[in-house]
Amino acid sequence: MLAIGLKPDGVTVIGVLSACSRAGLVEKGLQYFESMIKEHGIIPIPDHYICIIDLLGRAGRLEKARNFINKMACHPDVVGWATLLSSFRVLGDMEIGKLGNWEIGS
């Protein structure tokens, strides 16, 4: 896409981040997220953040996902926390999972 001079938009980036998440390409996905902001001037929306939470959670990087949530420009919604909670459940990290459950309830 970039090679032929086309610029990505926010929807394109969501597709790329989702593909990285499912393929386990964590570092590549994080690079695309940063590039989206710094190189292409795309302002992240909640869907972009959820893709990164999913990317990190699927890779078992739960603490990094939690830190990412705490540094997000917007407060995560129920979908963001539910995405992270599903990773906690699958990977058995109940302590951090309790924090996310509390966040959803508040």
Secondary structure as GFF3:
##gff-version 3
##sequence-region A 1 106
A	DSSP	three_ten_helix	2	4	.	.	.	ID=ss1
A	DSSP	alpha_helix	10	23	.	.	.	ID=ss2
A	DSSP	alpha_helix	26	38	.	.	.	ID=ss3
A	DSSP	alpha_helix	46	58	.	.	.	ID=ss4
A	DSSP	alpha_helix	62	71	.	.	.	ID=ss5
A	DSSP	alpha_helix	78	91	.	.	.	ID=ss6
A	DSSP	alpha_helix	94	105	.	.	.	ID=ss7
###
